């Protein structure tokens, strides 16, 4: 329940302050759901996130859905085939965040903004996955 509240608050923060300098904490929480094998819960949250962001921005829902689907698929694949430690998973989640951004926006984007966006969100994902492993949040789902 606490993760759901944190996810909603981080989504609200992103809606209120939509800039590359504000990290998307909800990606780290989605990563926790995926690593804890709560796939249905993660899928429902992705739908909620896409709908909330669609209402609050000009980006089309299918673009948002593709973006978060590519990211979550990458995190899922890395959780199946690689070590489930926070360090490996945060690096892979950050990598798939960059790949998802490149898929959605193509190569004609501002590279400085994408670098700042990836670094800030990669750091936020790393911190959230580290805290989740330290407090054994994954084990509470199993």
C-alpha positions in Angstrom: 0.0 0.0 0.0 2.9 2.3 0.8 4.4 1.7 -2.6 1.1 2.6 -4.3 0.9 5.9 -2.4 4.5 6.7 -3.3 3.8 5.9 -6.9 0.8 8.2 -7.0 2.7 11.0 -5.3 5.6 10.7 -7.7 3.2 10.7 -10.6 1.6 13.8 -9.2 5.0 15.4 -8.8 5.8 14.7 -12.5 2.4 16.1 -13.6 2.9 19.3 -11.6 6.5 19.8 -12.5 7.1 18.2 -16.0 10.8 19.0 -16.6 13.9 16.9 -17.3 15.3 18.0 -13.9 12.6 16.3 -11.8 13.2 12.5 -11.6 10.5 10.0 -12.4 10.4 8.2 -9.1 7.5 6.1 -10.3 9.8 4.3 -12.7 11.8 2.9 -9.7 8.6 1.8 -8.0 7.5 0.1 -11.2 10.9 -1.6 -11.3 10.2 -2.9 -7.8 6.9 -4.4 -8.9 8.6 -6.0 -12.0 11.5 -7.4 -10.0 9.1 -8.8 -7.3 7.3 -10.6 -10.1 4.1 -8.6 -9.6 3.5 -8.3 -13.3 -0.3 -7.8 -13.2 0.1 -5.0 -10.7 2.9 -3.4 -12.8 0.7 -3.6 -15.9 -2.2 -2.0 -14.1 0.0 0.8 -12.9 1.4 1.3 -16.4 -2.1 1.8 -17.6 -2.9 4.3 -14.8 0.3 6.2 -15.5 -0.3 6.3 -19.3 -3.9 7.6 -18.7 -2.8 10.2 -16.1 0.0 11.5 -18.3 -2.3 11.5 -21.4 -4.8 13.7 -19.6 -2.1 16.1 -18.4 0.0 16.4 -21.6 -0.1 16.7 -25.3 1.6 13.3 -25.9 -0.6 10.7 -27.4 -1.6 7.7 -25.2 -0.1 5.1 -27.6 3.3 6.9 -27.6 3.3 6.9 -23.8 2.2 3.3 -23.7 4.9 2.3 -26.2 7.5 4.2 -24.1 6.6 2.6 -20.8 6.0 -0.8 -22.4 9.4 -0.8 -24.0 11.0 0.2 -20.7 9.1 -2.4 -18.6 9.8 -5.1 -21.2 13.5 -4.3 -20.9 13.5 -4.4 -17.2 11.5 -7.7 -17.3 14.0 -9.3 -19.7 17.0 -8.1 -17.6 15.4 -9.4 -14.4 14.9 -12.9 -16.0 18.4 -13.2 -17.5 20.7 -11.2 -15.3 21.4 -10.8 -11.6 18.6 -9.3 -9.6 20.8 -7.1 -7.5 20.1 -3.4 -7.3 23.3 -2.4 -9.1 22.8 -4.5 -12.2 19.1 -3.9 -12.4 19.5 -0.1 -12.0 22.1 0.0 -14.8 19.8 -2.1 -17.1 16.7 0.0 -16.2 18.6 3.2 -17.0 19.9 1.7 -20.3 16.3 0.7 -21.3 15.1 4.1 -20.3 17.6 5.6 -22.8 16.6 3.0 -25.5 12.9 3.7 -24.9 13.5 7.4 -25.3 15.4 6.9 -28.5 12.7 4.6 -29.9 10.0 7.1 -29.1 11.8 10.3 -30.2 14.1 9.0 -32.9 17.5 10.4 -33.3 16.4 14.0 -33.9 16.4 15.0 -30.3 18.3 17.3 -28.0 21.2 15.2 -26.8 21.9 17.4 -23.7 18.3 17.0 -22.5 18.3 13.3 -23.1 21.5 12.9 -21.2 20.3 15.0 -18.2 17.0 13.1 -18.3 18.7 9.7 -18.3 21.2 10.5 -15.6 18.7 12.0 -13.2 16.2 9.2 -13.7 18.9 6.6 -13.6 20.0 8.0 -10.3 16.5 8.0 -8.9 15.9 4.4 -10.1 19.2 3.4 -8.5 18.3 4.9 -5.1 14.8 3.4 -5.1 16.1 -0.1 -6.0 18.8 0.2 -3.4 16.3 1.1 -0.7 14.0 -1.7 -1.8 16.8 -4.2 -1.5 18.1 -2.8 1.8 14.6 -3.0 3.4 13.8 -6.3 1.6 10.7 -5.0 -0.1 11.0 -7.7 -2.8 10.5 -10.4 -0.2 7.4 -8.8 1.2 5.6 -9.5 -2.1 6.5 -13.2 -2.2 
